[in-house]
Amino acid sequence: MNELNLFSLHGKYFEDDENRFTANALFMLSEFRSSFLPAFLERCGATLPASSCARVRIRFQVPHRSASGDIRIPDGEIRLDDDLHLLIEAKVGSNPLTVDQITDYATHLATSPAMNMKLVCITQMDCFCIGNRNVSFDELKAQVEPAIVPAGTCVWLRWFEVLDMLKRSLLLTPDQIKKDRRRVVNGKDVEYGRRIGALFLEEVETTMYDKKEIDLLPHGEIEDVVLAVQNGWFMDVALRHRVWFPNNLGGRAARYVAHYETADRVNQNPSQIAYIARNRTMWNRITIQEARTVPELQHVFADPRVIEEVATWPPEGKHCIVLTDEPIRLREPLQLGDKRFLARIMPGRFVSLPLLYNAHTIDDLY
């Protein structure tokens, strides 16, 4: 299992997602030595000449004996003679990186003859521990730098950064992925790097966040329009930041959202549907801590009002978050009709786009 190839990536070889994702990431680094690998090394502060990348040895779970005599197995190793030695430890979910792990790996690196040494820690969330105490990465690395390894040896990456590097290296945009998928369906050739990169991204993002690019979903897996009920705070976020929070965790996706504004005095259009928006990306079962690391959502969590509100939410709570296009105001907003009780049963209801456009009141949607 130390030397990776395409056929070693099947899930049956791995005990958990953490090992599978790491092995896949190492395989991608090995496959794309002229694009992804140089970008990754540069981010880690371990730049190599392009000609040297072809000679780098990339291995998965190479065991070594720690100073205490125990066998330790870092998730990955990237090595080039006496020029470069990287150890990689990756975590998925809330699985923490501990001081014992980082100390053992730093001690092992300290014996390496390589001129450039890096201990690369890749995590999904900010989970670092000294004993039973949660700490920052800076506090964790201070346990080994400079006492065991030189300052700057330890590098922290989040998984989204690694995935973003891969996207940029292989020019993987949502539009390109969609075009390639259509070509595959039609039996046409697709450039190898883009195709295998897209499959890797789909596997990781789907498993970590149940992420869905709305435009890439097959017709049978998506609805036309979903109705959402928004109080003042949520409506403000939907309008200013193009983000809304469905309450149907694990539910089906829709191409559009129609925002019904409650009678909250802050809402500008109480008891009406005045805005619709096209949904673009959906993250399901994602924590706020994870969402704050997603590049597409950075603008939302740069807003002090959003930060203040979400700080009151349970830190480990799972959410559904949808990014939309700019909401569009209806020329004639839909008012509640005679059936006032419909507002209570509206959240998550799916309707067709023609039905929405031809409706005179909200009653017509039922």
N, C-alpha and C positions, 0 to 999 in steps of 0.2 A: 504493500500500500504506500510505501514511501515515494516511489516514482509514479507520477500521475499520468494518466492518459484518458481519452474520452470514455473508455469502457469501465473505468474505475469510479465513475461518478454516480452510478445507480444507487438509489437510496438504501438498498438492502445491505450495503457495506458499512453503513454508519449507524451508530446508536441514537443519534439525535440530530436536530437541525443544525446545531452549532458546528459539529464536525462536517456535516455535508456542505454547508455554506463555505466553510474555510477551505475545504478540499477543492470545491468548485472555483473559488477565487484564486487559489494557487494555480489551478489548471489554466485559468484565463490569463494569469500573469505569464505562464510558461508559453502559451500559444501566441501571445501578442507581445513579443519581445521588442518590437520596434515602435510600439505605441503605448499600450497600457503599462507595461513594466517600467519604462523610463519615467512615465508620469508618476507612478506609485513611488519609485525610488526618490525622485526629486521632492515629492511631498514629505518623505521621511528624512530628508536631508542627507541622502546617500547617492548623489548623482554619479553615474558612470558614463564613460564614452559609449556611444551607440554600438561601436564594434565589440565592446566587452559584454553587452547584454546577451549576445548569442551564446556566451560561454558560462553564464550564470547557472548554478545548479539550484533548482527549486524542489524542495521535498516536503512531504506532509508527515507530521508526527514522528520526528526522529528522537528516540529516547536518549537520555544521558543520565549519569549518576550525579546527584546533587551533593553538596558539601556534607549534608547529614547522612549520606549513604543511600538515600531513597532514590528510586528511579522516577525522574520527571520527564514528561513528554509535552514539550511546547507544540502548539498546533501547526506551526510551519517554520521552515528554515530556508533562507536565501543566502547563497554563499558563492564567492568567487575567490579562490585561492587565499592569498594573504591580503587581498584588497578590500573585501567586503564580507561582513557576517551579520545577518539580520535574523533575529528570533521573533516569531509572531505568536501572540496569544490573543485569541478572539473569544468574545462573549456575545450571546444572543439573549434577548429578553432582559430580565432583571438578575441574571446570574452574575455575581460580583467578581471582580478581579481583586485578589487578596494580597496582602503584604508578603505572605509566605511564597506565593507564586513569583511575584516580581523580584523578590530577594534571591530565590534559587536561580532564576533565569539570568539575573544580573551577575551573580557569582560565576555561573557557567560562561557567560560572555567575557568576563574579566580574564579568563584563561586563554581566550582566543588570540592568535597572533595577527588577526586582521587589523589593518590600519583604521578602517571605518566600521564601527560596531553600532548597531541599533537594536533596541528592544521595542518592538512595535505592538502596541496594545489597541485592539479594535473592539469597540463595544457598541451595542445598540442604545443603551441608556447610561446615565452617569452613575454607575454602581461600583464603588471602590471601598474596600474595608480594611481597617486595621483592628484585628480582634473582632469585637461586636460593634465597633463604631464605624459609621459611614463617614467617609472623608472625601476630599476633592482629589483629582488626579495629581495636582501639584504637591499636595501633602503626602500622597502615596509615593511618588517618585523621589521625594526628599529623603526617604528611608534608604535609598541606594545611590543617589547622586549627591555629592561626589565621593561618598565613602567607599563604594564598591566599583562603580564605573564613572567615567568622566561626565561632567555636566553636558546635557544635550543628548545623551544616549537614549533616554526613554522618550518615545513618541506616542501620542494618543490620537487615534483616528476614530471617528464614528462610522458605522456601516454606510450611512447615506453618503459620506464623503468618498468612500471606496467605489460605491455604485456610480456616483456622479463622475468620478475620474474615468470609469469604464465608458460611460455614455459619451463623454467628450472625446475620448481617445478613438472610439469606433464610430463617431458621428451618428449616434443613436438618438434620434428625435422621435417623438410620438408619431409624426407624419410619416417618417421613414419606416418605422416599425409597422405601421398600418399598411403601407405600400408593399413591404416585403411579405407581410402575412397574406395579402391578396394574391401575390405572385405564387406563393407556396400552394394556396388553395387551387389556383389555376394550373398547377403543374409546371410552373416556370422556374428557372434558376434564380437563386438569391446569393449574394456575396456571402461567403462562408463566415467572415468575422462578424458581420452585422447579425446574421441569423443566430449563431451560437451565443453571441452577446445578448440578444433579445430574449432568448430562452432562459439564460441565466438570470437576467433581471426580473423576468416574469416569475420565476421560481422563488427568488429571494423576497421580492417586494410583496408577492401574494401571500407568502407564509408569514412574513414579519408583521405586515400591516393590513393584509387583505386589500391591497391597493388595486384599484381598477381605473384604467383610462377609459372613460365612457365611450369615446369614439371607436375604440378597438373591440367593444363587446359585440358579439353576434346578435342579430336581430331578435332571436328568440329568447335572449337572456336579459332583455331590457324593456322597460315600460316607456310610454310616451311622456306623461307628466305626473309628478307627485305633488300633492298638496302639503304645504308646511304651515304650521301655526306659530307665529313669532310674536313674543312680547317686545317691549321697547328696546331692550339691550340686544337681543338676538337680531332684530330687524336692522338696527343700526350697524351691526357687524356685517350683515348680509349686504347692505347697501354700500358701506364705505370700503369693505375689504373683500367683497365677493366670496364670502365664506358663510356656510350655514351648517347647523348641527342637527341632522336627523335624529329622531328618537326611536327609530326602528333598527336598533343594532342588529346587524346580520341580515337586514332586509334586501330586497331587490333594488337595483339601480334604475334611474329614469333619466331620459335625455334632458328634461326640463324640470324646473321647480316653480310652482306658483305660490307666492308668499301671501298668506292670509294674516293680516295684522289684527291683533287682539284689541280690546277696548282700553288697553293700557294708555294712560293720558300722554305718554311720551310718543306714541305712534302718531304719525302724520295722517294716516288713512285708517282710522279705527273701524273694525268690523267689515273690512273690505279686502279683496284681492286686487292690489294696484300694480304689483310688479311680478314679472316672470323673468327667469334667467336660464341660460343654457348651462347644464352641469358639464364639467370637464374632467375632473379627477375626484375619486372617492377613496377615502381611507377608512377602513372599517376595523373596529377593535384596536384602536390606537390610543395610547395614553397621551395626556397633555405634554408630559416630558418628552416623549418620542416626537410628538407633533412639532414641538419647538425646534427640533433638529432638521425638519424637512425643508429643503430649499424653497419649494413653492409656497410655503406658509410663513416664511420669515417676516413678510410685511405685516402679517396679522399680529404676531407676538412681539413686534417692535412697538406696538401701541400700548402706552401705559394703562389705558382703561381696560384693555383686554387682559393684560398681565394682572391687574388688580382683581378682576372678576375670577379668572381661572385659578388664582391662588387660593380661592375658597373651595374649590372642587377637590374631591378625594384624589390624592396624587397617583394612586394605582388604578383609578377608574378607567374603564375602556369607553371610547367614544367613536361615533361615526362623524367624519368631517368631510364636507364636500366643497371643492373650489369651483366657482362658476365664472362665466363671462360677466361683463357688466350687466346688472339687472336693467330690464327695459320696462318703462312705465306704460301700462295699457291706456289707450285713449279714453276708454270708458271703463273704469274700475268696476269689478263685480261686487255688488252689495249683498248682504244677507237678505233673503226673501222672507216669506211667511214662516218658514221652518227654522226658527232661531236656534233650536237645539243642535242643528247640523255643525255648528262651530265646535261642539264638544267631541264629535266623532270624526272630524275632518283630518287630523294628523295622519300622514302615511297613506291616504287614499290615492289610488292611481286613476287617472282619467285620460282619455285620448285628446290629442291636440285639437282636432276639429270640434270636439265637444266643448272644450274650453273656449275656443274662439267664437263659437255660435251661441254661447250662454248669455242670458240677459241678467240673471241673478245666480247666486251660489246654489239656489234650489235646483237649477237646471243641470247641475253636475251630479245629481243623485237620481 
